[in-house]
Each structure stands twice: as C-alpha cells, then as structure tokens.
Amino acid sequence: MADVFEQVKQIVIDRLDVDESKVTLEASFKEDLDADSLDVVELVMELEDQFDMEISDEDAEKIATVGDAVNYINSKQ
Amino acid sequence: MLSGKAALVTGASRGIGREIALELARNGVNVAVNYSGSKEKAEAVAEEIRALGQESIVIQANVAEEESVKDMVKQTIEAFGSLDILVNNAGITRDNLLMRMKEEDFDAVIQTNLKGVFLCTKAVTRQMMKQKAGRIINVASIVGVSGNPGQANYVAAKAGVIGLTKTAAKELAARNVLVNAVAPGFITTDMTDEMTDEQKQAMQSMIPLGKPGKPEDVSRVVRFLASEDSNYITGQTIHIDGGMVM
C-alpha cells in the first residue's frame, strides 16, 4: 500500500507540479491539486503506463482523489 | 520536413484521400491506408507509397464502428511506433431532396462522415497526448459552410465536423495536438462524377477562379497543416474552393 502510494505520489508531483506536502490520500485532484479534466485524463494514462494496467473510462471517472487511485491500483494487483 | 512521421488516412483508397496519402508519403511520411470496401485500390495506393520509399500498411475498417477504429489505430501504432498525423477523410454521400431523403440515408451519412471523425479522433487522442504532439486534419466540405440543396445529410455532417474540429482544437491545444479542417469546394473525384451536369454547371458558375479544383489542391494544404509550417494554426477551417465561399 505504502509503496503504491509513494509511486502515485511521485507521478502526481511530476505531472501536476505540486508540493509534496499537498499530496495526501485525501487530496482531490481537481479541488486540492488544481488539476483540470485533461490533467486527470493524462494522469490516469501515466498510471496505466507505470503500473502496466488498463483503466476503463468508467473506472477512471471514479478516481477523484489520490487515495482513489491508490485503492484502485491495489485492487487490481 | 515530415520525415519519419507516421500518418493514418481514412478513406485513402481513392479520390482526395488517396492523393493526401501519396502527398504525405512524398514528404517522408509512413502512411496507414484505411479503406472500407475498395481493397484492391487501397493495396495499389500502399504499393505506390512503398515505391516512394515509405512504409505503408492497409487497414480495412468501418470508421463508424468504435471497435474497428480502436483496432485500426492500434495496428498503425504497432506498425510505425507512433502516430503523428490523423487525416479524417472517409466520407459517403446519399443525396436527395429533404422531402425525399430516407431516414436511413440521413443516418448513414451522419454515421460515417460525422461519428466516424469523432471515433477516430477519440481513438488517437491518447497516443498524441502522450507524445505531446500530433496533428488531426479533418476533411470537411465547403457545403458544410454554405449549405447545398439535395445534401441535407452531408451538409449537416460536414458542418458538424467543423464544430468538432474547433472543440477538439480547444481540448487538445494544451497538449500540443493541433486540429484543423479543410473545406474543399468543387474538386473533381469519383464522388463529384456522380453529380448531374446541371449540378456541375451550377457549381462552376459560382467559382471566382472559374474552374474545379484537383485533389492535389487539397492534399497540399493538408501537407501544410501536417507540417511545422502551421505550428500556430489550430481550430481553423481552410476553404479550398477557388473562392466560392468567402
């Protein structure tokens, strides 16, 4: 769990250019991390690459927070 | 200038699409030739591309079917390693006056000419966003701007393509994916050969340059829109019509 979180965190920091301290499990991409819809789409694509998985459009729409992403990845691994 | 780029051209077995595929190949682009029904013609285009020293593959796909479209895009990326240029050219006509136009003729044209552009654009977006570079060029039509009797379905689809072009341009601009349309006027192809002499004459009398265009007149503008010469142009519809609609 911690490991996935660390990886997701690093991707989020790189992609959204945000401060590490803001990237918590509760942080919402759009509300807390200033991401727009396209940022989130791109972030999901990056997660797919890094974790070598496919995230369907329906599932991607449910990923709103950093924790959602971590849980999703854990559930698929 | 376009050397080593990879393109997918839909409806490339004949007419304007064929000429676009060849023009890109002449400028160093590897081209996937999509066709719907004319397999032999598509193979012939691919052969011509290979004779120009570029790679080419032929893909049968109905652009109105999402699964076929996804598969077509996947095949193109697998073959060339990237996808830099998408030319949405596939189109059909089912002309008739509004009063006589059947619902299925309206639907068929919207499916191929408008929904097809949506599906192909959607399918390449992921790749182009990842590359942070890409060009999407939609072949609309001047009648999508002006209207044309007997073509309610075709005109509605082409006007839709122009709107879709603008929206895609706005959504993808931040990722350096440029989306533009060309709007050919009266260009001599198989499709215009089906027009009656009356229709042809009426059209020609409205062209300030006084003559129909050739597929090359369109393909050269598409090549420009695919190249770095057009780096600061997106969301535009370029009329290639001898001045017919200004």
Boltz contact constraints between the chains, C-beta under 6 A:
constraints: []
